[in-house]
């Protein structure tokens, strides 16, 4: 009996001594644009070297009115940053689920399209487009749009219902986080840390013809920036998985 007790105690001590396996993270940060380098505003500081280049007819600038750090990207409605000029091929083509986090301060004009981060636009190009804008049919509606995937949704702009008011004042910084789950084809949107909206899509949003763009949708075949954003954008981060709660990236 004593021997059995000794064996059981030894087994218990072994179990206590064994280290627990750490849970593997669902994914990682794959691109980060902080706009701190005024000479290279498209620099990716994540280590992935997914650097962007200026596109469009306007002029990019660095603003000291930043949400984080010392610099933000100032956009004039005619300029943006894109991965490539002659092709839409880039790292976003390999994404399935993803999360995009950014700060934005909109200049307040009324319009359905004002794209902060996109990989496509309407029609066969598919891709996703994350907007911060006022809804043209009701100037009091402040909207973050879900990803547009062309005419596969109930209406042209990729939404199943009228948009809801998500923020009170577009002319101040807000933190937007948009997570797309490829398994459920659902996009979730947090604003200032609070889950504000979800929507489910009929077809996957990846891959797409166009490339990753900050500040609009860049049409590389005619060197044209569409649906450009006017205002300030800061601290754009792209993750290769869909977060389930804002706590997964809060404080980064």
C-alpha positions as CSV (number, residue, x, y, z in Angstrom):
1,X,0.0,0.0,0.0
2,X,2.8,2.4,0.9
3,X,4.5,1.6,-2.4
4,X,1.3,2.4,-4.3
5,X,0.9,5.7,-2.4
6,X,4.5,6.6,-3.2
7,X,4.0,5.9,-6.9
8,X,0.8,8.0,-7.0
9,X,2.5,10.9,-5.2
10,X,5.4,10.7,-7.7
11,X,3.0,10.8,-10.6
12,X,1.2,13.8,-9.1
13,X,4.5,15.6,-8.7
14,X,5.5,14.9,-12.3
15,X,2.2,16.3,-13.5
16,X,2.8,19.5,-11.5
17,X,6.3,19.8,-12.8
18,X,5.4,19.4,-16.5
19,X,5.2,22.8,-18.2
20,X,1.9,23.8,-19.8
21,X,2.0,24.3,-23.6
22,X,1.4,27.9,-24.5
23,X,-1.6,28.5,-26.8
24,X,-0.5,29.3,-30.3
25,X,-1.6,32.8,-31.5
26,X,-4.2,32.7,-34.2
27,X,-2.0,34.8,-36.5
28,X,0.3,37.7,-36.6
29,X,0.8,41.3,-37.6
30,X,2.0,41.3,-41.3
31,X,2.1,45.0,-42.2
32,X,2.3,48.2,-40.2
33,X,2.3,51.8,-41.5
34,X,3.0,54.4,-38.8
35,X,3.8,57.4,-41.1
36,X,6.6,58.5,-38.8
37,X,9.2,58.8,-41.6
38,X,8.3,61.9,-43.6
39,X,10.7,60.9,-46.4
40,X,9.1,57.5,-46.8
41,X,5.5,57.6,-45.8
42,X,4.8,54.2,-47.2
43,X,7.3,52.4,-45.1
44,X,6.2,49.1,-43.5
45,X,7.7,49.0,-40.0
46,X,6.4,45.5,-39.2
47,X,9.6,43.8,-40.7
48,X,7.7,42.3,-43.6
49,X,8.9,45.0,-46.0
50,X,5.5,45.5,-47.6
51,X,6.4,49.0,-48.5
52,X,4.0,51.3,-50.4
53,X,4.6,54.0,-53.0
54,X,2.8,57.3,-53.6
55,X,0.1,57.2,-56.3
56,X,-2.5,59.6,-57.7
57,X,-2.4,63.2,-58.9
58,X,-2.2,64.9,-55.5
59,X,0.6,65.3,-53.0
60,X,1.1,63.2,-49.9
61,X,2.1,65.0,-46.7
62,X,2.9,64.2,-43.1
63,X,0.8,65.8,-40.5
64,X,1.9,66.4,-36.9
65,X,-1.8,66.0,-35.9
66,X,-1.3,62.3,-35.1
67,X,-3.4,59.8,-33.3
68,X,-0.3,57.9,-32.2
69,X,3.3,58.9,-32.4
70,X,4.5,62.1,-34.0
71,X,3.2,61.8,-37.6
72,X,0.1,60.9,-39.6
73,X,-0.7,60.6,-43.3
74,X,-2.5,63.7,-44.6
75,X,-4.5,63.0,-47.8
76,X,-6.0,65.6,-50.1
77,X,-8.6,63.4,-52.0
78,X,-6.3,62.9,-55.0
79,X,-3.4,61.0,-53.5
80,X,-2.7,57.7,-51.8
81,X,-0.3,54.8,-51.2
82,X,-0.3,51.6,-53.2
83,X,1.8,48.4,-53.2
84,X,2.6,48.5,-56.9
85,X,2.1,50.7,-60.0
86,X,1.9,48.2,-62.8
87,X,0.2,45.2,-61.2
88,X,-2.4,44.3,-58.5
89,X,-0.3,41.5,-57.2
90,X,0.8,41.8,-53.5
91,X,0.6,40.1,-50.1
92,X,-3.2,40.7,-49.7
93,X,-3.9,38.2,-52.5
94,X,-2.8,35.4,-50.1
95,X,-5.0,36.5,-47.2
96,X,-8.0,34.5,-46.2
97,X,-9.2,35.9,-42.9
98,X,-7.7,39.3,-41.9
99,X,-8.0,42.2,-39.6
100,X,-7.2,45.9,-40.5
101,X,-6.8,48.4,-37.7
102,X,-6.4,52.2,-38.3
103,X,-7.1,55.7,-37.0
104,X,-8.9,58.1,-39.2
105,X,-10.1,61.8,-39.1
106,X,-12.5,62.5,-41.9
107,X,-12.8,66.1,-43.3
108,X,-16.6,65.7,-43.1
109,X,-17.7,66.0,-46.7
110,X,-20.8,64.1,-47.7
111,X,-20.2,61.1,-50.1
112,X,-20.8,57.4,-50.2
113,X,-17.2,56.6,-51.1
114,X,-14.2,57.6,-49.0
115,X,-11.8,54.7,-48.8
116,X,-9.2,54.3,-46.1
117,X,-7.8,50.9,-47.0
118,X,-8.8,48.8,-50.0
119,X,-7.8,45.9,-52.3
120,X,-10.6,46.3,-54.9
121,X,-13.7,48.1,-55.9
122,X,-17.1,47.5,-57.6
123,X,-17.8,44.7,-60.1
124,X,-15.6,41.9,-61.1
125,X,-12.6,43.3,-59.3
126,X,-14.0,42.2,-55.9
127,X,-11.6,42.8,-53.1
128,X,-12.6,44.7,-49.9
129,X,-12.9,48.4,-49.3
130,X,-13.0,49.9,-45.8
131,X,-14.7,53.3,-45.8
132,X,-15.1,56.2,-43.4
133,X,-17.6,58.7,-44.8
134,X,-21.0,60.3,-44.5
135,X,-23.8,58.6,-46.3
136,X,-24.8,60.8,-49.2
137,X,-28.6,60.2,-48.8
138,X,-28.6,61.4,-45.2
139,X,-25.8,63.8,-44.1
140,X,-26.3,62.9,-40.5
141,X,-25.3,59.3,-41.0
142,X,-21.6,58.5,-40.2
143,X,-20.7,55.2,-41.6
144,X,-18.0,52.6,-41.7
145,X,-18.8,50.4,-44.7
146,X,-18.2,46.7,-44.8
147,X,-16.0,45.3,-47.6
148,X,-17.4,45.8,-51.1
149,X,-17.4,42.7,-53.2
150,X,-19.2,44.0,-56.3
151,X,-22.8,43.2,-57.1
152,X,-23.0,40.0,-55.2
153,X,-24.7,41.7,-52.3
154,X,-28.3,42.9,-52.1
155,X,-27.3,46.3,-53.3
156,X,-24.4,47.9,-55.2
157,X,-22.5,49.2,-52.2
158,X,-22.1,45.8,-50.4
159,X,-24.6,46.2,-47.6
160,X,-27.8,44.4,-46.9
161,X,-29.6,47.3,-45.1
162,X,-29.4,51.0,-44.6
163,X,-26.2,52.0,-42.7
164,X,-26.3,53.0,-39.1
165,X,-24.7,55.9,-37.4
166,X,-21.4,54.6,-35.9
167,X,-19.7,57.7,-34.6
168,X,-20.9,61.2,-33.6
169,X,-18.1,63.3,-35.0
170,X,-16.0,62.3,-38.0
171,X,-13.9,65.4,-37.7
172,X,-11.9,63.9,-34.8
173,X,-9.8,60.7,-34.6
174,X,-11.5,57.4,-34.1
175,X,-10.0,54.0,-33.9
176,X,-11.5,51.5,-36.4
177,X,-10.9,47.8,-36.4
178,X,-12.4,45.6,-39.2
179,X,-12.0,41.8,-39.0
180,X,-13.1,39.5,-41.8
181,X,-13.6,35.8,-41.0
182,X,-13.2,33.7,-44.2
183,X,-14.9,30.6,-42.7
184,X,-18.2,32.5,-42.0
185,X,-17.6,35.3,-44.6
186,X,-18.5,37.8,-41.9
187,X,-17.0,41.2,-41.2
188,X,-17.0,42.7,-37.7
189,X,-16.3,46.4,-37.1
190,X,-15.2,47.9,-33.8
191,X,-15.1,51.7,-33.3
192,X,-13.1,53.0,-30.4
193,X,-13.0,49.6,-28.9
194,X,-16.7,48.8,-29.1
195,X,-18.2,46.3,-31.5
196,X,-20.6,48.3,-33.7
197,X,-21.6,46.2,-36.7
198,X,-21.4,42.8,-38.4
199,X,-22.4,41.7,-41.8
200,X,-22.1,38.4,-43.7
201,X,-21.2,38.2,-47.4
202,X,-22.2,35.8,-50.2
203,X,-18.8,35.3,-51.8
204,X,-15.2,35.5,-50.5
205,X,-13.6,39.0,-50.7
206,X,-10.1,37.6,-51.6
207,X,-8.5,37.4,-54.1
208,X,-8.9,40.5,-56.1
209,X,-7.6,42.2,-59.2
210,X,-6.5,45.4,-57.6
211,X,-3.7,45.8,-55.1
212,X,-3.6,47.1,-51.5
213,X,-4.1,50.8,-51.3
214,X,-4.3,53.3,-48.4
215,X,-6.4,56.4,-49.2
216,X,-8.5,55.0,-52.0
217,X,-8.7,52.3,-54.7
218,X,-5.7,52.4,-57.1
219,X,-6.5,51.4,-60.7
220,X,-3.1,50.5,-61.9
221,X,-3.9,50.1,-65.6
222,X,-4.8,53.7,-66.0
223,X,-2.8,55.1,-63.1
224,X,-5.9,56.4,-61.4
225,X,-6.9,56.7,-57.7
226,X,-10.7,56.2,-57.2
227,X,-12.9,57.1,-54.2
228,X,-10.0,58.9,-52.5
229,X,-10.1,59.8,-48.8
230,X,-9.7,63.4,-47.6
231,X,-8.4,63.8,-44.1
232,X,-5.9,62.1,-41.8
233,X,-5.0,58.4,-41.4
234,X,-2.7,57.0,-38.8
235,X,-1.2,53.7,-37.6
236,X,-2.6,51.3,-40.2
237,X,-2.0,47.7,-39.2
238,X,-2.8,44.5,-41.1
239,X,-3.1,41.1,-39.5
240,X,-3.4,37.7,-41.2
241,X,-6.3,36.5,-39.1
242,X,-9.7,37.7,-37.9
243,X,-9.7,38.8,-34.3
244,X,-12.6,37.6,-32.2
245,X,-12.3,40.3,-29.5
246,X,-10.8,43.7,-29.4
247,X,-8.6,42.7,-26.5
248,X,-6.4,40.6,-28.8
249,X,-4.9,43.8,-30.3
250,X,-5.8,46.4,-27.7
251,X,-2.8,48.5,-26.6
252,X,-0.5,47.6,-29.5
